[in-house]
Amino acid sequence: MLPVRLWDIYQRGQSMHELKDKGTFNVEEVYEEGNDAGLYDSCEPLHYETNLHKYLTGKPLNSY
C-alpha cells in the first residue's frame, strides 16, 4: 500500500462517516450494493458493461 493512496482512502472514509452522522447517506447500503456488484462481476465472463459500471452510472444491476 502506498502511503499517498492510504491517506486518500482514509480521507474518503472520514467523509463517508461524516455524511452518515448527518443522516444524509446510508453507508451500509452503498457498501452492500458495491459488494454485490463486484461479486456478480467476478463470477461472470468479462463484458463491455459490468455491474460496477452500471452501479457507478445509476443503471439497474444484474443479479442472480
DSSP file (Angstrom, degrees, kcal/mol; ACC not computed):
  #  RESIDUE AA STRUCTURE BP1 BP2  ACC     N-H-->O    O-->H-N    N-H-->O    O-->H-N    TCO  KAPPA ALPHA  PHI   PSI    X-CA   Y-CA   Z-CA
    1    1 A M              0   0    0      0, 0.0     3,-0.0     0, 0.0     0, 0.0   0.000 360.0 360.0 360.0 128.5    0.0    0.0    0.0
    2    2 A L     >  -     0   0    0      1,-0.1     4,-2.5     2,-0.0     5,-0.2  -0.637 360.0-130.1 -79.7 136.0    1.4    3.4   -1.0
    3    3 A P  H  > S+     0   0    0      0, 0.0     4,-2.1     0, 0.0     5,-0.2   0.867 108.3  52.0 -55.2 -38.8    1.3    6.0    1.8
    4    4 A V  H  > S+     0   0    0      1,-0.2     4,-1.8     2,-0.2     5,-0.1   0.915 111.3  47.0 -65.4 -41.6   -0.4    8.6   -0.5
    5    5 A R  H  > S+     0   0    0      2,-0.2     4,-2.3     1,-0.2    -1,-0.2   0.889 109.7  53.8 -66.8 -39.5   -3.1    6.1   -1.5
    6    6 A L  H  X S+     0   0    0     -4,-2.5     4,-2.5     1,-0.2    -1,-0.2   0.904 107.7  50.5 -62.0 -42.0   -3.7    5.1    2.1
    7    7 A W  H  X S+     0   0    0     -4,-2.1     4,-2.5    -5,-0.2    -1,-0.2   0.896 109.0  51.8 -63.7 -40.0   -4.2    8.7    3.1
    8    8 A D  H  X S+     0   0    0     -4,-1.8     4,-2.2     2,-0.2    -2,-0.2   0.921 110.7  47.8 -61.3 -45.3   -6.7    9.1    0.2
    9    9 A I  H  X S+     0   0    0     -4,-2.3     4,-2.3     1,-0.2    -2,-0.2   0.914 111.3  51.3 -62.9 -42.9   -8.7    6.1    1.4
   10   10 A Y  H  X S+     0   0    0     -4,-2.5     4,-2.4     1,-0.2    -2,-0.2   0.924 109.8  49.2 -59.6 -45.7   -8.6    7.4    5.0
   11   11 A Q  H  X S+     0   0    0     -4,-2.5     4,-2.2     1,-0.2    -1,-0.2   0.892 110.7  49.9 -64.2 -39.7  -10.0   10.8    3.9
   12   12 A R  H  X S+     0   0    0     -4,-2.2     4,-2.3     2,-0.2    -1,-0.2   0.902 110.3  50.9 -65.0 -40.4  -12.8    9.2    1.8
   13   13 A G  H  X S+     0   0    0     -4,-2.3     4,-2.3     1,-0.2    -2,-0.2   0.908 109.3  50.3 -62.7 -41.9  -13.7    7.0    4.8
   14   14 A Q  H  X S+     0   0    0     -4,-2.4     4,-2.3     2,-0.2    -2,-0.2   0.906 109.9  50.9 -61.9 -42.1  -13.9   10.1    7.1
   15   15 A S  H  X S+     0   0    0     -4,-2.2     4,-2.0     1,-0.2    -2,-0.2   0.910 110.6  48.0 -63.7 -42.4  -16.1   11.9    4.6
   16   16 A M  H  X S+     0   0    0     -4,-2.3     4,-2.3     1,-0.2    -1,-0.2   0.896 110.3  52.7 -64.6 -39.4  -18.5    9.0    4.4
   17   17 A H  H  X S+     0   0    0     -4,-2.3     4,-2.3     1,-0.2    -2,-0.2   0.902 108.3  50.4 -62.8 -41.1  -18.6    8.7    8.2
   18   18 A E  H  X S+     0   0    0     -4,-2.3     4,-1.5     2,-0.2    -1,-0.2   0.902 110.4  49.2 -64.4 -41.3  -19.4   12.4    8.4
   19   19 A L  H  X>S+     0   0    0     -4,-2.0     5,-1.8     1,-0.2     6,-0.7   0.892 110.2  51.7 -64.7 -39.0  -22.3   12.0    5.9
   20   20 A K  H ><5S+     0   0    0     -4,-2.3     3,-1.3     1,-0.2    -2,-0.2   0.922 107.3  52.5 -62.0 -44.4  -23.6    9.0    7.9
   21   21 A D  H 3<5S+     0   0    0     -4,-2.3    -1,-0.2     1,-0.3    -2,-0.2   0.821 107.0  52.8 -62.4 -31.5  -23.6   11.0   11.1
   22   22 A K  H 3<5S-     0   0    0     -4,-1.5    -1,-0.3    -5,-0.1    -2,-0.2   0.594 111.7-123.2 -79.5 -10.3  -25.6   13.8    9.4
   23   23 A G  T <<5S+     0   0    0     -3,-1.3    -3,-0.2    -4,-0.6    -2,-0.1   0.662  84.6 108.2  79.4  15.4  -28.2   11.2    8.3
   24   24 A T  S   <S+     0   0    0     -5,-1.8     2,-0.3     1,-0.2    -4,-0.2   0.413  73.1  46.4-103.4   1.2  -27.9   12.1    4.6
   25   25 A F        -     0   0    0     -6,-0.7     2,-1.1    -5,-0.2    -2,-0.2  -0.971  64.2-147.5-150.7 125.4  -26.0    9.0    3.5
   26   26 A N     >  -     0   0    0     -2,-0.3     4,-2.0     1,-0.2     5,-0.2  -0.769  19.5-179.8 -96.1  93.0  -26.6    5.2    4.1
   27   27 A V  H  > S+     0   0    0     -2,-1.1     4,-2.6     1,-0.2     5,-0.2   0.886  78.0  53.9 -61.8 -42.6  -23.0    3.9    4.1
   28   28 A E  H  > S+     0   0    0      1,-0.2     4,-2.6     2,-0.2    -1,-0.2   0.902 108.9  48.9 -61.6 -41.9  -24.0    0.3    4.7
   29   29 A E  H  > S+     0   0    0      2,-0.2     4,-2.4     1,-0.2    -1,-0.2   0.918 112.5  47.4 -64.7 -44.1  -26.4    0.3    1.8
   30   30 A V  H  X S+     0   0    0     -4,-2.0     4,-2.3     2,-0.2    -2,-0.2   0.911 112.8  49.7 -64.0 -42.2  -23.9    1.7   -0.6
   31   31 A Y  H  X S+     0   0    0     -4,-2.6     4,-2.6     2,-0.2    -2,-0.2   0.933 111.6  47.9 -61.8 -46.7  -21.2   -0.8    0.6
   32   32 A E  H  X S+     0   0    0     -4,-2.6     4,-2.7     2,-0.2     5,-0.2   0.905 111.8  49.4 -63.4 -42.5  -23.6   -3.7    0.2
   33   33 A E  H  X S+     0   0    0     -4,-2.4     4,-2.3     2,-0.2    -1,-0.2   0.926 113.9  45.6 -62.7 -44.7  -24.6   -2.6   -3.4
   34   34 A G  H  X S+     0   0    0     -4,-2.3     4,-2.2     2,-0.2    -2,-0.2   0.893 113.4  50.1 -64.7 -40.3  -21.0   -2.2   -4.4
   35   35 A N  H  X S+     0   0    0     -4,-2.6     4,-2.4    -5,-0.2    -2,-0.2   0.922 111.6  47.8 -63.7 -45.7  -20.0   -5.5   -2.8
   36   36 A D  H  X S+     0   0    0     -4,-2.7     4,-2.4     2,-0.2    -2,-0.2   0.895 111.2  51.1 -62.9 -40.9  -22.9   -7.3   -4.6
   37   37 A A  H  X S+     0   0    0     -4,-2.3     4,-2.3    -5,-0.2    14,-0.3   0.916 111.9  47.0 -63.0 -43.2  -22.0   -5.7   -8.0
   38   38 A G  H  X S+     0   0    0     -4,-2.2     4,-2.2     2,-0.2    -2,-0.2   0.888 110.9  51.4 -66.7 -39.6  -18.3   -6.8   -7.6
   39   39 A L  H  X S+     0   0    0     -4,-2.4     4,-1.0     2,-0.2    -2,-0.2   0.926 111.2  47.9 -63.2 -44.7  -19.3  -10.3   -6.6
   40   40 A Y  H >X S+     0   0    0     -4,-2.4     3,-0.8     1,-0.2     4,-0.6   0.938 112.2  49.3 -60.3 -47.6  -21.5  -10.6   -9.6
   41   41 A D  H >< S+     0   0    0     -4,-2.3     3,-0.8     1,-0.2    -1,-0.2   0.861 107.0  55.4 -61.5 -36.6  -18.8   -9.3  -11.9
   42   42 A S  H 3< S+     0   0    0     -4,-2.2    -1,-0.2     1,-0.2    -2,-0.2   0.725 108.8  48.1 -71.2 -20.2  -16.2  -11.6  -10.5
   43   43 A C  H << S+     0   0    0     -4,-1.0    -1,-0.2    -3,-0.8    -2,-0.2   0.482 104.9  71.0 -96.1  -5.1  -18.4  -14.7  -11.3
   44   44 A E  S << S-     0   0    0     -3,-0.8     3,-0.1    -4,-0.6     0, 0.0  -0.778  90.1 -98.9-112.4 154.0  -19.2  -13.6  -14.9
   45   45 A P        -     0   0    0      0, 0.0     2,-0.2     0, 0.0    -1,-0.1  -0.308  60.3 -79.4 -62.6 157.5  -17.1  -13.5  -18.1
   46   46 A L        -     0   0    0     -4,-0.1     2,-0.3     4,-0.0     3,-0.0  -0.418  58.4-177.2 -64.8 126.0  -15.7  -10.1  -18.9
   47   47 A H        -     0   0    0     -2,-0.2     3,-0.2    -3,-0.1    -3,-0.0  -0.760  39.2-112.7-118.7 166.1  -18.4   -7.9  -20.6
   48   48 A Y  S    S+     0   0    0     -2,-0.3     2,-0.7     1,-0.3    -1,-0.1   0.929 111.2  38.0 -62.6 -45.1  -18.4   -4.4  -22.0
   49   49 A E  S    S-     0   0    0      4,-0.0    -1,-0.3    -3,-0.0     2,-0.1  -0.887  79.7-171.3-115.5 102.9  -20.8   -3.2  -19.3
   50   50 A T     >  -     0   0    0     -2,-0.7     4,-2.3    -3,-0.2     5,-0.1  -0.350  39.0-106.1 -84.1 168.1  -20.1   -4.7  -15.9
   51   51 A N  H  > S+     0   0    0    -14,-0.3     4,-3.2     1,-0.2     5,-0.2   0.855 121.7  58.2 -62.2 -34.5  -22.2   -4.3  -12.8
   52   52 A L  H  > S+     0   0    0    -15,-0.3     4,-2.4     2,-0.2    -1,-0.2   0.932 107.3  46.6 -61.0 -44.0  -19.6   -1.9  -11.4
   53   53 A H  H  > S+     0   0    0      2,-0.2     4,-1.5     1,-0.2    -2,-0.2   0.924 113.9  48.3 -62.5 -44.3  -20.1    0.3  -14.5
   54   54 A K  H  <>S+     0   0    0     -4,-2.3     5,-2.7     1,-0.2     4,-0.5   0.919 111.5  50.5 -62.0 -43.2  -23.9    0.1  -14.1
   55   55 A Y  H ><5S+     0   0    0     -4,-3.2     3,-1.0     1,-0.2    -2,-0.2   0.921 111.4  47.4 -60.8 -45.1  -23.7    0.9  -10.4
   56   56 A L  H 3<5S+     0   0    0     -4,-2.4    -1,-0.2     1,-0.2    -2,-0.2   0.744 115.4  45.5 -70.8 -23.1  -21.5    4.0  -11.0
   57   57 A T  T 3<5S-     0   0    0     -4,-1.5    -1,-0.2    -3,-0.2    -2,-0.2   0.326 115.3-111.7-103.3   7.0  -23.7    5.2  -13.8
   58   58 A G  T < 5 +     0   0    0     -3,-1.0    -3,-0.2    -4,-0.5    -4,-0.1   0.716  68.5 140.2  76.8  21.2  -27.0    4.6  -11.9
   59   59 A K      < -     0   0    0     -5,-2.7    -1,-0.2    -6,-0.2    -2,-0.1  -0.610  62.5 -86.3 -94.2 157.9  -28.3    1.8  -14.1
   60   60 A P        -     0   0    0      0, 0.0     2,-0.2     0, 0.0    -1,-0.1  -0.356  48.6-125.1 -62.1 141.7  -30.1   -1.3  -12.8
   61   61 A L        -     0   0    0     -7,-0.1     2,-0.2     1,-0.1   -10,-0.1  -0.548  12.9-117.4 -89.0 151.5  -27.8   -4.1  -11.7
   62   62 A N        -     0   0    0     -2,-0.2     2,-0.3   -25,-0.1   -22,-0.1  -0.582  38.7-179.2 -76.5 149.5  -27.7   -7.7  -12.9
   63   63 A S              0   0    0     -2,-0.2   -26,-0.0   -23,-0.1   -27,-0.0  -0.959 360.0 360.0-146.1 165.7  -28.3  -10.2  -10.2
   64   64 A Y              0   0    0     -2,-0.3    -2,-0.0     0, 0.0    -1,-0.0   0.452 360.0 360.0 -84.4 360.0  -28.6  -14.0   -9.8
